[in-house]
């Protein structure tokens, strides 16, 4: 894991030492057991007779060797499960922090660029932590639960918050635009977004795009370059390819124009929406 520093004071892995010990012990027990069973320890003398007790002892030696192997396998399994549980717990903690940040986002008529910048930066940092934890997990029921909890955070909290950001409210607070000009731009944008050839899921995007690119608005104000951590946020939360593993089990796909219209027209870089190397 990216944040997990290697233990430089332990040059020899304990797993390697344990494996060597298991191999040595297993080889010794199995060899001794086989020797007893086949009479090798008696020097192949024709007069030597293998008693029933000798046979039992030989089998017992082999069983003991197998017990060592099973004990080591169980030890490894327990270590993996313990690590998995610790990572899962911390991943859930990151999701709870995400939901807390999302709950503090100002949307609707209260939409504010300063609050949006702060929220996106915090969410980007949390996503970096979460992604590293998620990648470090083995695929099992715990990872499936964490995936389900991420989907809950995304579709029940984040998606709604991003969709409720009001570009008009931001323009009123950030730009010195005449009220009559703004009303005209809003009216024209609404008209174009409600055209019959526009799919319902894209209406908010078309409205936001037409509003911010209205000639009288664009010459006065532009969101391009004004949203902090835009590319990082888009890469973590709105890149369908990067979210493929987290969306496993769903038919839903992510389109930035649907889930975050304002961010879609704010000029995210191509790499933020493209496939990661």
C-alpha positions in Angstrom: 0.0 0.0 0.0 1.3 3.5 -0.9 1.2 4.8 2.7 2.6 1.6 4.3 6.3 2.2 4.9 8.6 -0.9 4.5 10.2 -2.1 7.8 13.9 -1.6 7.0 14.9 -3.0 10.4 13.6 -6.4 9.4 15.6 -7.3 6.2 14.5 -11.0 6.4 10.8 -11.6 6.1 9.1 -13.5 8.9 7.0 -15.2 6.3 10.2 -16.5 4.6 11.7 -17.7 7.9 8.4 -19.4 8.8 8.2 -21.1 5.4 11.8 -22.4 5.7 11.0 -23.8 9.1 7.9 -25.5 7.9 9.7 -27.1 5.0 12.5 -28.4 7.2 10.2 -29.8 9.8 7.8 -31.3 7.3 10.6 -32.9 5.4 12.1 -34.4 8.5 8.8 -35.8 9.8 7.6 -37.1 6.5 11.0 -38.7 5.8 11.1 -40.3 9.2 7.5 -41.5 9.0 8.1 -43.0 5.5 11.3 -44.7 6.7 9.4 -46.3 9.6 6.6 -47.5 7.3 8.9 -49.0 4.7 11.4 -50.4 7.2 14.4 -48.3 6.1 15.4 -47.6 9.7 15.9 -51.3 10.4 18.7 -51.4 7.7 16.7 -53.6 5.2 17.5 -56.7 7.3 15.3 -59.6 6.2 14.8 -60.5 9.8 13.5 -57.1 10.7 9.8 -57.0 11.2 7.7 -53.8 11.2 5.2 -54.0 14.1 1.8 -52.4 14.0 3.0 -49.8 16.5 5.9 -48.9 14.1 3.3 -48.3 11.4 1.2 -46.1 13.7 4.3 -44.1 14.6 5.2 -43.6 11.0 1.7 -42.4 10.2 1.7 -40.2 13.3 4.9 -38.5 12.1 3.4 -37.7 8.7 0.2 -36.4 10.4 2.3 -34.2 12.7 4.0 -32.7 9.6 0.7 -32.0 8.0 -0.5 -30.4 11.3 2.4 -28.0 11.1 1.5 -27.1 7.5 -2.2 -26.6 8.4 -1.2 -24.5 11.4 1.0 -22.2 9.3 -1.7 -21.9 6.6 -4.3 -20.9 9.3 -1.8 -18.4 10.8 -1.3 -16.8 7.4 -5.1 -16.7 6.9 -5.7 -15.1 10.2 -3.1 -12.5 9.5 -4.7 -11.6 6.2 -8.1 -11.5 7.7 -6.9 -9.2 10.5 -5.2 -6.9 8.0 -8.3 -6.9 5.9 -10.5 -6.0 8.8 -8.2 -3.1 9.8 -8.2 -1.7 6.2 -12.0 -2.1 5.9 -12.6 -0.2 9.1 -10.4 2.7 8.0 -12.0 2.8 4.5 -15.4 3.0 6.2 -14.1 5.9 8.3 -13.0 7.7 5.1 -16.5 7.3 3.7 -18.1 8.7 6.8 -15.8 11.8 6.5 -16.9 12.1 2.9 -20.5 12.1 3.8 -19.8 14.7 6.5 -18.1 17.0 4.0 -21.0 16.5 1.5 -23.5 17.4 4.2 -21.8 20.7 4.7 -21.9 21.6 1.0 -24.0 24.7 0.2 -26.4 24.0 -2.6 -29.5 25.5 -4.2 -29.8 29.3 -3.6 -27.0 29.0 -1.0 -24.5 27.7 -3.6 -21.2 29.4 -3.0 -17.9 29.1 -4.9 -15.7 29.4 -1.8 -17.6 26.6 -0.1 -17.5 24.5 -3.3 -13.8 24.8 -3.5 -13.3 23.8 0.1 -15.5 20.8 -0.3 -14.0 19.5 -3.5 -10.5 19.8 -2.1 -11.4 17.9 1.1 -13.2 15.3 -0.9 -10.3 14.9 -3.3 -7.9 14.3 -0.3 -10.3 11.8 1.2 -10.7 10.0 -2.1 -6.9 9.6 -2.4 -6.8 7.9 1.1 -9.9 5.7 0.3 -8.6 4.6 -3.1 -5.3 3.4 -1.6 -7.1 1.5 1.1 -9.6 -0.1 -1.3 -6.8 -1.2 -3.7 -4.9 -2.8 -0.7 -7.9 -5.0 0.1 -8.3 -8.6 -1.1 -11.5 -9.4 -3.0 -13.8 -10.9 -0.3 -17.1 -10.1 1.5 -15.4 -7.2 3.4 -14.3 -5.5 0.2 -17.8 -6.1 -1.2 -19.3 -4.4 1.8 -16.9 -1.4 1.5 -17.8 -1.2 -2.2 -21.5 -1.1 -1.3 -21.0 1.6 1.3 -19.1 3.7 -1.3 -22.0 3.3 -3.7 -24.4 4.5 -1.0 -22.2 7.6 -0.4 -22.0 8.3 -4.1 -25.5 7.9 -5.2 -27.4 8.9 -2.1 -25.3 11.9 -1.1 -22.6 13.1 -3.5 -24.6 12.8 -6.7 -27.5 14.8 -5.3 -25.3 17.5 -3.8 -23.4 18.0 -7.1 -26.6 18.1 -9.1 -28.1 20.7 -6.7 -25.4 23.3 -7.2 -27.1 26.4 -8.6 -25.0 28.2 -11.3 -27.4 31.2 -11.1 -26.7 31.7 -7.3 -23.0 31.5 -7.9 -23.2 34.1 -10.7 -25.1 36.5 -8.4 -22.4 36.2 -5.8 -19.3 36.1 -7.9 -20.0 38.2 -11.0 -21.0 41.8 -11.4 -23.7 41.2 -13.9 -26.7 43.4 -14.5 -29.9 41.7 -13.2 -31.7 42.2 -16.4 -28.9 40.7 -18.4 -28.8 37.7 -16.0 -32.5 37.2 -16.3 -32.3 37.3 -20.1 -29.5 34.7 -20.1 -31.4 32.4 -17.7 -34.5 32.6 -19.8 -32.7 31.7 -23.0 -30.8 28.9 -21.3 -34.0 27.4 -19.9 -35.7 27.6 -23.3 -32.8 25.7 -25.0 -32.6 23.1 -22.2 -36.3 22.3 -22.6 -36.1 21.6 -26.3 -37.7 18.3 -27.4 -34.4 16.9 -28.7 -32.8 17.2 -25.3 -32.9 14.1 -23.1 -34.2 14.8 -19.6 -31.0 13.6 -17.9 -29.1 16.3 -19.8 -31.4 19.2 -19.2 -29.4 20.6 -16.3 -26.2 20.3 -18.2 -27.6 22.1 -21.3 -29.0 24.8 -19.0 -25.7 25.3 -17.2 -23.7 25.2 -20.4 -25.9 27.7 -22.3 -26.1 30.0 -19.3 -22.3 30.2 -18.6 -21.5 30.4 -22.3 -24.1 33.1 -23.1 -22.3 35.9 -24.9 -23.3 38.6 -22.3 -22.3 36.3 -19.4 -19.1 34.8 -20.9 -17.6 38.3 -21.6 -18.0 39.1 -17.9 -17.4 35.9 -16.0 -16.1 32.4 -16.5 -15.7 29.5 -14.1 -12.7 28.0 -16.0 -9.7 28.1 -13.7 -11.7 29.1 -10.7 -12.5 25.7 -9.2 -9.7 24.3 -7.0 -8.8 20.6 -7.2 -11.2 20.3 -10.2 -9.1 17.8 -12.1 -8.3 15.7 -9.1 -11.9 15.6 -8.0 -13.1 14.7 -11.5 -10.5 11.9 -11.7 -11.6 10.4 -8.4 -15.4 10.8 -8.6 -16.5 11.5 -12.2 -14.2 9.3 -14.3 -16.2 6.3 -15.3 -13.1 4.2 -16.1 -11.5 4.9 -12.8 -14.7 4.0 -11.0 -15.3 0.8 -12.8 -14.3 -1.4 -9.8 -16.3 0.6 -7.3 -19.3 0.4 -9.5 -19.1 -3.4 -9.8 -22.6 -4.9 -9.4 -24.4 -1.9 -10.8 -25.7 -1.1 -14.2 -25.2 2.6 -13.6 -22.4 4.4 -15.4 -21.0 7.8 -14.6 -21.4 10.8 -16.9 -20.0 14.1 -15.6 -22.7 16.0 -17.6 -25.4 14.2 -15.7 -23.9 14.0 -12.2 -22.1 17.3 -12.1 -23.3 19.8 -14.8 -21.4 22.8 -13.2 -18.1 20.9 -13.1 -18.6 19.6 -16.7 -18.7 23.2 -18.1 -15.8 24.4 -15.8 -13.1 22.9 -18.1 -11.7 19.8 -16.5 -8.5 18.5 -18.2 -8.7 15.6 -20.6 -6.5 13.4 -18.4 -9.0 13.8 -15.5 -11.7 12.2 -17.7 -9.5 9.8 -19.7 -8.3 6.3 -18.9 -5.5 6.0 -16.4 -2.4 4.4 -17.6 
